[in-house]
Amino acid sequence: MADDFFDDQDPFFLASDRLDAGESPRSVYLWAKASRAKVRNKVAREQWDEVLRYIAEEYPDANLR
């Protein structure tokens, strides 16, 4: 069943879903960084920037860089 509150293509939703599934924060961060590089839309890039900041803040010991 689709959740009307979340957009299935929302970067934050996609990243949260991967983290909730047990994927490592570093792996999700690298995936998000690559996904951000693929988009040209300014708003979409800013959404991916938010995701990257969130992961960096929530998992400071994950060796993200």
Legacy VTK file of the C-alpha trace (Angstrom):
# vtk DataFile Version 3.0
C-alpha trace
ASCII
DATASET POLYDATA
POINTS 65 float
0.000 0.000 0.000
1.371 3.406 -0.928
1.904 5.905 1.828
0.404 9.252 0.830
2.670 11.110 3.237
5.978 10.108 1.624
7.057 10.346 -1.986
8.761 7.080 -2.969
11.371 9.054 -4.902
12.157 11.521 -2.122
15.915 11.347 -1.428
15.442 11.386 2.343
12.898 8.554 2.144
15.183 6.503 -0.102
18.193 6.968 2.189
16.175 6.282 5.342
14.784 3.147 3.785
18.300 1.875 3.046
19.513 2.717 6.552
16.464 1.033 8.104
17.164 -2.054 6.000
20.583 -2.345 7.655
22.820 -0.923 4.962
25.918 0.719 6.407
25.846 4.503 6.777
29.023 4.760 4.709
27.467 2.781 1.871
24.300 4.888 1.950
26.366 8.083 2.068
28.392 7.068 -0.984
25.223 6.046 -2.833
23.563 9.377 -1.964
26.643 11.288 -3.075
26.636 9.474 -6.428
22.890 10.028 -6.799
23.327 13.740 -6.104
25.957 13.983 -8.836
23.478 12.616 -11.387
20.802 15.277 -10.898
20.897 18.707 -12.515
17.814 20.185 -10.857
18.836 22.652 -8.127
16.019 21.650 -5.776
16.825 17.947 -6.133
20.524 18.621 -5.487
19.604 20.535 -2.325
17.470 17.593 -1.181
20.434 15.255 -1.665
22.638 17.752 0.222
20.213 17.501 3.149
20.479 13.711 3.061
24.273 13.877 3.079
24.247 16.298 6.030
21.777 14.104 7.918
23.911 10.984 7.515
27.072 12.862 8.493
25.400 14.246 11.625
23.700 11.025 12.691
26.706 8.767 12.067
29.809 10.851 12.899
31.997 7.765 13.403
31.087 6.104 10.094
34.200 7.233 8.169
32.113 8.751 5.392
34.751 10.524 3.366
LINES 1 66
65 0 1 2 3 4 5 6 7 8 9 10 11 12 13 14 15 16 17 18 19 20 21 22 23 24 25 26 27 28 29 30 31 32 33 34 35 36 37 38 39 40 41 42 43 44 45 46 47 48 49 50 51 52 53 54 55 56 57 58 59 60 61 62 63 64
